[in-house]
Amino acid sequence: MQLLVFILVYPFLWLISILPYRLFYGFSNFVNFMVFHLIGYRKKVVKENLRLAFPTKTNEEITQIERDFFKHMCDLFLETVKTMNLSKEEVKKRYKVINIEVLRDILKHKSVLLVCSHYANWEWNVSINNYVDAKGYAVYQKIGNVYFDAFIKKVRARWNTNLITQQQTVKTVMRNQKEQIRSCYGMVSDQSPQAHMATYWAEFMGVKVPIFNGAESMARKLDLAVVFLKVSKVKRGYYQAEFIPITTSGKNTGPHEITNKFLRLTEQQIREKPEHYLWTHKRWKHRDKVPTEFL
C-alpha cells in the first residue's frame, strides 16, 4: 500500500516541481483557496495560537495575520516540492546568505550546531552547505511511508547534506569528533515535547510551555559552538539567511543559557513578521500542565 500511494502521488509532485514560477505561484494561490476557504485546515488552531501569542492585537489584526500565514504556508509546502528540480544556481539566487563569514570563522575552530525555528523556509536551509567546507548534517523526523522517507532524504541531500534522525545525532557528533571531522549540524529546535517528558518549562511568546532542550544538552556535553539561523522572507519565493552566534563553546555556558537565547531570538523573529511562523503546530497545547516547580 505504501508503494502504491508513492507511485500515485510522485508524478503529481514532479509535475508541480517543473512548473514555471508564474504558474507555480498561481497554483499555490489555488491551493490556498482550497485549504483556507473550503477545507479550513486547522484554522481554529491557528487563530487560538495567534490570540495566545498576541493578546493585545485586535480581531482584525489576528485575521489578517491568519490570512497571510495560510498564503505563506501553501507557498512553503510547494517550494519544498519545487526542491526536486531546483538547481544549485537557482537556490543561491532565491535563498541568499548575507554573512557566511560568521559561520566559516567559527567552523575553523569548532563544529557548529546550527539551530533555527519553523519560520520562513527552513526546508531550503540545507543549501547552506553549498557555502562551507565542513561536512553538513540535518536532523529530521522519519516519515511513516518508507518510500516517501527515502524520497525526502534524497531531495534534502541534493546540496551536500546528510540527513540523520534525532536518535543518530549524538553518536554522529561523537564519531566525527573522534575522527576530527569538522561538521555543521542543522536542527529545528522549537518543537513541543510531551509534557510528562519535559525537564524545562519557560515562557515562549508570553506563555509558559515545555521547552525542547536537546540542542543545548548536546552542545554543552560535546562542547559545540551554537549559531542561530535567522531566515527572513524578502518577498514571495525569495529568502535571506543570517547567522547569529549564541556561543562558541557550549561547555562554558550555564544551564538553560543556550535555550533561553534561542527562545528570545525566535520570539524577535516572530514579532517582526508573525505570518511567516508555523502556526498550525499545537505549540502551546501543554500550557495548562505547568509543574509547580516551574510556576
Secondary structure in CASP SS format (residue, H / E / C, confidence):
PFRMAT SS
TARGET T0000
AUTHOR 0000-0000-0000
METHOD secondary structure of the structure
MODEL  1
M C 1.00
Q H 1.00
L H 1.00
L H 1.00
V H 1.00
F H 1.00
I H 1.00
L H 1.00
V H 1.00
Y H 1.00
P H 1.00
F H 1.00
L H 1.00
W H 1.00
L H 1.00
I H 1.00
S H 1.00
I C 1.00
L C 1.00
P C 1.00
Y H 1.00
R H 1.00
L H 1.00
F H 1.00
Y H 1.00
G H 1.00
F H 1.00
S H 1.00
N H 1.00
F H 1.00
V H 1.00
N H 1.00
F H 1.00
M H 1.00
V H 1.00
F H 1.00
H H 1.00
L H 1.00
I H 1.00
G C 1.00
Y C 1.00
R C 1.00
K H 1.00
K H 1.00
V H 1.00
V H 1.00
K H 1.00
E H 1.00
N H 1.00
L H 1.00
R H 1.00
L H 1.00
A H 1.00
F C 1.00
P C 1.00
T C 1.00
K C 1.00
T C 1.00
N H 1.00
E H 1.00
E H 1.00
I H 1.00
T H 1.00
Q H 1.00
I H 1.00
E H 1.00
R H 1.00
D H 1.00
F H 1.00
F H 1.00
K H 1.00
H H 1.00
M H 1.00
C H 1.00
D H 1.00
L H 1.00
F H 1.00
L H 1.00
E H 1.00
T H 1.00
V H 1.00
K H 1.00
T H 1.00
M H 1.00
N H 1.00
L C 1.00
S C 1.00
K H 1.00
E H 1.00
E H 1.00
V H 1.00
K H 1.00
K H 1.00
R H 1.00
Y E 1.00
K E 1.00
V E 1.00
I C 1.00
N C 1.00
I H 1.00
E H 1.00
V H 1.00
L H 1.00
R H 1.00
D H 1.00
I H 1.00
L H 1.00
K C 1.00
H C 1.00
K C 1.00
S C 1.00
V E 1.00
L E 1.00
L E 1.00
V E 1.00
C E 1.00
S C 1.00
H C 1.00
Y E 1.00
A C 1.00
N C 1.00
W C 1.00
E H 1.00
W H 1.00
N H 1.00
V H 1.00
S H 1.00
I H 1.00
N H 1.00
N H 1.00
Y C 1.00
V C 1.00
D C 1.00
A C 1.00
K E 1.00
G E 1.00
Y E 1.00
A E 1.00
V E 1.00
Y C 1.00
Q C 1.00
K C 1.00
I C 1.00
G C 1.00
N C 1.00
V H 1.00
Y H 1.00
F H 1.00
D H 1.00
A H 1.00
F H 1.00
I H 1.00
K H 1.00
K H 1.00
V H 1.00
R H 1.00
A H 1.00
R H 1.00
W H 1.00
N C 1.00
T E 1.00
N E 1.00
L E 1.00
I E 1.00
T C 1.00
Q H 1.00
Q H 1.00
Q H 1.00
T H 1.00
V H 1.00
K H 1.00
T H 1.00
V H 1.00
M H 1.00
R H 1.00
N H 1.00
Q H 1.00
K H 1.00
E C 1.00
Q C 1.00
I C 1.00
R C 1.00
S E 1.00
C E 1.00
Y E 1.00
G E 1.00
M E 1.00
V E 1.00
S C 1.00
D C 1.00
Q C 1.00
S C 1.00
P C 1.00
Q C 1.00
A H 1.00
H H 1.00
M H 1.00
A C 1.00
T C 1.00
Y C 1.00
W E 1.00
A E 1.00
E E 1.00
F E 1.00
M C 1.00
G C 1.00
V E 1.00
K E 1.00
V E 1.00
P E 1.00
I C 1.00
F C 1.00
N C 1.00
G H 1.00
A H 1.00
E H 1.00
S H 1.00
M H 1.00
A H 1.00
R H 1.00
K H 1.00
L H 1.00
D C 1.00
L C 1.00
A E 1.00
V E 1.00
V E 1.00
F E 1.00
L E 1.00
K E 1.00
V E 1.00
S E 1.00
K E 1.00
V E 1.00
K E 1.00
R C 1.00
G C 1.00
Y E 1.00
Y E 1.00
Q E 1.00
A E 1.00
E E 1.00
F E 1.00
I E 1.00
P E 1.00
I E 1.00
T E 1.00
T C 1.00
S C 1.00
G H 1.00
K H 1.00
N H 1.00
T C 1.00
G C 1.00
P C 1.00
H C 1.00
E H 1.00
I H 1.00
T H 1.00
N H 1.00
K H 1.00
F H 1.00
L H 1.00
R H 1.00
L H 1.00
T H 1.00
E H 1.00
Q H 1.00
Q H 1.00
I H 1.00
R H 1.00
E H 1.00
K C 1.00
P H 1.00
E H 1.00
H H 1.00
Y E 1.00
L C 1.00
W C 1.00
T C 1.00
H C 1.00
K C 1.00
R C 1.00
W C 1.00
K C 1.00
H C 1.00
R H 1.00
D H 1.00
K H 1.00
V C 1.00
P C 1.00
T H 1.00
E H 1.00
F H 1.00
L C 1.00
END
